[in-house]
Amino acid sequence: VLPRIRDSDPAFANAFVDVLQRLRKDVLRFIPDGDASHAAAAAKPALVGSCESWQIPRRHAETLSLAEFRRDFVRSGRPLIIEGLGPHLVSKQSCGLSRDFLSAHFGEKQVAVYRNFQDARLRKAGDEDEADLMRLSEALGELRKGGSSAEGLYLYDLSLPLQLPGLLEHIRLPRYFTHCYLQQTMRPNYKS
């Protein structure tokens, strides 16, 4: 039955298998060997963390409905690892937001950078972060070259809508997080 379900509605089939796996850990022995569920189950554990109170569930985006995410994770404040979002986050034209793409399309934009940035706990006395303004293409070029000029170089306080609005055309916000977009949230006691 599962192959026919998967052919007609792959998302439902994945969700169905996911529910079955939560109810019965041995469910994979009832599923045909060639089914994608075997590879997905063998690849990574469903829970991350050894202590029960610190375990974080892992779910693939194809098997997680928006209603389930909001009900089981957002409202209860439980963390979740959502896999499989990568290819859906950026446009194909952006080449995965590669340095070449960013330099070609936004390289002349001024960005704020820290030089010598490091964790405050690792900082030596007298070492201070240096703030600087530079073109994005310069910052990316220094990072590409590596070496001492790239050491501790860190872009900070970069508001995409204000400084790189054209980049927003290439970024897609996953449906799970649209409730948080621009400081809005479903959680009534949320404070920014």
Rosetta blueprint (number, residue, H / E / L):
1 V L
2 L H
3 P H
4 R H
5 I H
6 R H
7 D H
8 S H
9 D L
10 P H
11 A H
12 F H
13 A H
14 N H
15 A H
16 F H
17 V H
18 D H
19 V H
20 L H
21 Q H
22 R H
23 L H
24 R L
25 K L
26 D L
27 V H
28 L H
29 R H
30 F H
31 I L
32 P L
33 D L
34 G L
35 D L
36 A H
37 S H
38 H H
39 A H
40 A H
41 A H
42 A H
43 A H
44 K L
45 P L
46 A L
47 L E
48 V E
49 G L
50 S L
51 C L
52 E H
53 S H
54 W H
55 Q L
56 I E
57 P E
58 R E
59 R E
60 H E
61 A H
62 E H
63 T H
64 L L
65 S L
66 L H
67 A H
68 E H
69 F H
70 R H
71 R H
72 D H
73 F H
74 V H
75 R L
76 S L
77 G L
78 R L
79 P L
80 L L
81 I E
82 I E
83 E E
84 G L
85 L L
86 G H
87 P H
88 H H
89 L H
90 V E
91 S L
92 K H
93 Q H
94 S H
95 C L
96 G L
97 L L
98 S L
99 R H
100 D H
101 F H
102 L H
103 S H
104 A H
105 H H
106 F H
107 G L
108 E L
109 K L
110 Q E
111 V E
112 A E
113 V E
114 Y E
115 R E
116 N L
117 F L
118 Q L
119 D L
120 A L
121 R L
122 L L
123 R L
124 K L
125 A L
126 G L
127 D L
128 E L
129 D L
130 E E
131 A E
132 D E
133 L E
134 M E
135 R E
136 L H
137 S H
138 E H
139 A H
140 L H
141 G H
142 E H
143 L H
144 R H
145 K H
146 G L
147 G L
148 S L
149 S L
150 A L
151 E L
152 G L
153 L L
154 Y E
155 L E
156 Y L
157 D L
158 L L
159 S L
160 L H
161 P H
162 L H
163 Q H
164 L L
165 P H
166 G H
167 L H
168 L H
169 E H
170 H H
171 I E
172 R L
173 L L
174 P L
175 R H
176 Y H
177 F H
178 T H
179 H H
180 C H
181 Y H
182 L H
183 Q H
184 Q L
185 T L
186 M L
187 R L
188 P L
189 N L
190 Y L
191 K L
192 S L
